[in-house]
Amino acid sequence: MYEMMCGRLPFYNQDHEKLFELILMEEIRFPRTLAPEARSLLSGLLKKDPKQREEWTTVIQTVADSLKKQEEEMMDCRSGSPSDNSAMEDMDVCLTKPRPKVTMHDFEYLKLLGKGTFGKVILVKEKATGRHYAMKILKKEVIVAKDEVAHTLTENRVLQNSKHPFLTGLKYSFQNHDRLCFVMEYANGGELFFHLSRDRVFSEDRSRFYGAEIVSALDYLHSEKNVVYRDLKLENLMLDKDGHIKITDFGLCKEGIKDGATMKTFCGTPEYLAPEVLEDNDYGQAVDWWGLGVVMYEMMCGRLPFYNQDHEKLFELILMEEIRFPRTLAPEARSLLSGLLKKDPKQR
């Protein structure tokens, strides 16, 4: 491979004694024009120590196996075993909507974006238009077995009925005999969680920018769609190509909640649960403002406001502990977070 990319042998001398000495002692040299990835590959293959060479090639094989597995999973998405579970009839009805007939064959499958309990998300290209989308593919039998039919139908309805610049848009929803498919807007800027993990903390201006867009989206859901989101967290916040927020994953939404109405279902992600949910009280739209407070605290402070690996202790902190701020945080930021993270939902 060195010969292929560099046009010469890595070590050479007509005198074999000197050649062997070069192979044993000389450090490998690369042309200046060689890409870093190519240098890394050749350096690994040409390590003097055979154990290091084997370790390095094992890593390469692991990556290759992972890529092969992803390809097999994407191929598996195009065909599946038939299922005769009668509990899927509701999904069949609710996913039927007058629109041009779309099938999985209308897309080119590019790469796996993510995988979870119920299915996977794949980057696809629509053959007719060349546009890229994120296709969420869910296995019906798993949804039924995990009692997630209601959440799946809720997500479909909210996606179909909502149109807002900071909510992930739905292009198509369709199904085959054993899978449900949501073809959604592709937010290629990645998860906000990734950006915060890399940068550790956001500036207050940047946090304000994201916060304002989240507020706009939540207000739209609350006031125009009577929907409470209930699962606000960094992992559900994406960025589009221009750096704007896209809220995703609407499975825990509660529909039909007008201003003042309440619900009581215990759901959400532990670190983001509002006090009223933990106390098993009726709760309303204010749970989303608590979630926003937690997310914005993470952005500006670089950590969760309340955290413990033991969920019982975590819930006690959320209920009882006063919020603490870094000394460097501006008074306006403290005031905003203090208001969003009020224990009393009415004060919030």
N, C-alpha and C positions, 0 to 999 in steps of 0.2 A: 504493500500500500504506500510505503514511503516512495518507492520507485514510481508508482502511478502518479502521485501528487507532486513530487519534487523533480522527477525526470532523471534521477540518479540513485545510486545505492547510498544508504546511510553511512556505511563505512567501506572504504576501498583502498587497497594498495596492491600493486602487482606482486610485491614480496609477501608471501603468505604469513611469515613470522610477524611482520609489522601489521598486517591486516588483523591477525588474531589479537594482537596487543590493542589495536584500536577498538575491536569489538568488546574486549574485556574492560578497558580503562577509559575510553573516550566518551565524553558526553555528546548526546545527539544534538545536531544543529539543524535549524529549519530556515527556509527562505523567509524573508521579511513579509512576503505577500501571502503566506499561508494563514488561513483563518484560525482563530483560537480553538474552535471545536476540532479541527483537523490536527492541530498540535497536541491537544489533549488525547485524542484517539491514538495517535502514533506513539506518544510518550508512554501510554499505558501498555501498548503491545510490545514496546521495546525496552521495558524495564529489565535491568540486569538480573535482579532477584526473581527467580521463577515463581516463588510464593506470591510476591506482590503482583506478578503478571497474572497468576491464576485468580487472585482476589479481584483484580480489575476486570478480567474477562467474565467472572461470575456476575459482577454488577451489570455489565453490558448485557449478559444473557437475561438477567432479571428484567431489565428495561424492555428487551426484545419480547420476552414472554408476556409482559404487561400489555405491550402494543398489540400483540397477536390476540390476547384475550379481549381487548377492547374491540378489535375488528370482528371477532366471533360474536360478541354481544350485539354489535350493530347488525350483523347478518341475522342474528336470532330475532331481532326486532321485526324483520320483514316477514317472518313466517313463524307460526307457533302452533302448538297442539290444540285441537278443538276442545271447548269446554261446554258442558251441558248444564251448568248451574243455573237453575231457574231464578235465583235471586238477582240475576243480571237484567231482568226485563225492565226494571225501573230505569236503569242506565240507558238501555236501548231506546226507550221512549224519550228521555230527557235530553239525550245528545242528538236527537233528530231535529234538524232545523233546515228550512228551505234555503239552499245555497248550491252552487255548482258542486257536483259529485267530486270529492277529493279522496284519494287513497294513498297508501304508503308508497305506491309505485310512482307517484308524482314528484318524489324527492330523491335527491342524491344525499347519501349519508356520509358526513365528513369526519366527525370525531365525537367521542364521548365527552360530554361536559360535566356530568355528574351522575351518581347512582345512589339509590336509597332502597328502603324496604319494599316500596310498592312498584318501583320501576326505575326508569333512567331518563336522562335528558340528553339529547343528541343534537349537535349542530348539523343542520341540513340546508341544502340549497334547492329551492323550487326549480324544477327543470324548465318550466314554461317562462319564468321571469328572470331566473338567475339570482333572485333575492335570497338572503340568508335568514333563517329562523331557528329558534330553539324548539325542538319537538319533545314534548313530555309524553313518554309512553308508559302507560300503566297496565299491569296485568289484572284482568277482571277477577280471576280466581283469588288472587292475593287480597284485593280490595274487599271482596266478600268475606274471606276468611278472617281478615283483621277488623271487620265491622267498620269499614271506612267508606261505605257506599254514600252515606249522607254527606260526609265531608267532600267527597269527590264531586257529587252533584252540585253542592254549594259553590265549589270553586268554579265549575263550569258556568253556572248562572251568573255569578259575580263578574267573571271575565267577559261573558257575552253582553252583559247589561251595562258595563262601565266603560267610559271613554274619557281618559284624563291624561295629560302629558307626563305625569309622574307615576302612573300605574302601568304595569306591563300590559300591552295590548294583545288581544287574541285575534289571530287571523283565521284559523279554521279549527273546528273540533269534529272528529269523526272516529269511527271504530271499525274493527273487523270482528271475527268470531270470538277472539279471546283478549283483545287489547283495546284500550281507549287512548286516543291521541289528541293532545292539545298542541297546535302549532302556534307558537307565540313569538312576539317581538324578541329579537336577539339583542340583549344588552351587552355589547362586547367590551365594555369598560371593566367588567369583573365585579366581584362582591366588594362592598364597602369594607367588610371584615378584612379582606386581603390588604386593602390600601392602608387601613389603620394598623394592621399587624406590621406592615413594612415601615410606616412613618412613625409609629408608636403613639403619636398624639397629633391632632389637627389644630391649626390656629383657630382662634375664636371667629375670625371672619369666614373661614372655610366651613366651620361648624354651623355658623349662622346661615350660610348659603344652603347647605344640605337641610338644616332644620326647617327653613322656610318652605322648601319644596315638599318635605314630608307633611308639614302642617296643611299645605294646600291640598294634598292628596287625601289626608284624613278628613278634612273638612268637607270635601266633595263626597266621600263615602258616607259620612254622618248626615249631612244636611240634604243631599240630593238623592242618595240611594238608600238611606236608612239602614246602613250596614256598619257594624262594629268590627274592626279588623282582628283584634285579639292576639296577634302574634308578631308584634313589632320587635325586631331584633336585627343586629347588623347583618346576619346571614341572609335575611330576606330583603336586603337593600342592595340593589345593583346600580351600576353606572352605565349610561349609554355612551356612544362614541364621542359625544360632546361634553361628557362629565356631569350630566344631569341625573337625578335620582329616578330609579324605576323600582317601585315596590312590587314584589312578586310573592307567590305562594298564598292563595286565598282560601285554603282548606278549612281554616278555623274561623272564618268570618261568620257572624251571626246576622241574618237578614231580618227585616221588619222591625228594627229597633229605632223608633222615633225618639225625638228629644224627650227625656224624662222616663222613657221605658227602661226596663231592667231585664236581666237574665241571671241565671245562677249556675250554669255549667262550669265545673272546674277544668280549665284547659289552658294551655300556653307552655312557655319554656320557663323552668324554675327561676332562673336569675332575673327574669323580666316580669314575674307575676306581681300584680298590684296587691296592696294589703287587704282590700275588700274581697278579693278572690280567695286569699288564704284564710280569711275569717269566715268563709262560706256565707257571706252576705250577698244579697241581690246587688248587682253591679250594672253599670251602663257605659256610656261613651267615654267616661273619664278613665277607664282602664287603658285606652289608647294614648291618652296624654301622659300617664305614668310610663308607658313603654317608650314614648318619645323622650321623656326625662332621662330614663336609663341610657338610651342610645346616645343622647347628646352629652351626658356625663362621660360616657366612654370616649366620645370624640375629643372632648376638651381636657379630660384628666388622664386618659390612657389606661383606664381600668374601670371595672364595674363599681357602682356605688356601694353595693352589698355583695359579699361573696364568702362562701364556705363550701368545701367539697361535700360536707354533710348537709343534706337538704333540710333536715329538721333545724339545724343551727342557722342555716341560710334564711329560712322562713322567719325565725325568731329575730334575726337582724333586720329583715325587711319590715317587720311589724313594730319593733321596739327601738332600733338604733337611730340616732340622729345622723343626718348626712354630714360628711366632712369634706372640705374642699382644700385643694392645694393653695398655698399662700399666694402663688403667682396669678391665681384666677381673678379676673376683673370683677368689680362689684356687680356690673350689669349681668355678667354670666352667672354669678352666684344667685342673683335674684331670680333669673329665669329658671335655673335648675331647682331652686328651692320651691318655686311655685308649681312646677311640673311634678315634683316628688313629694308633695304634701301627702301625709298619710290619709287624711280625710278627703274622699273624692269630691265632696261638695266644695271644699276650699280650693281644690285643684281646678 
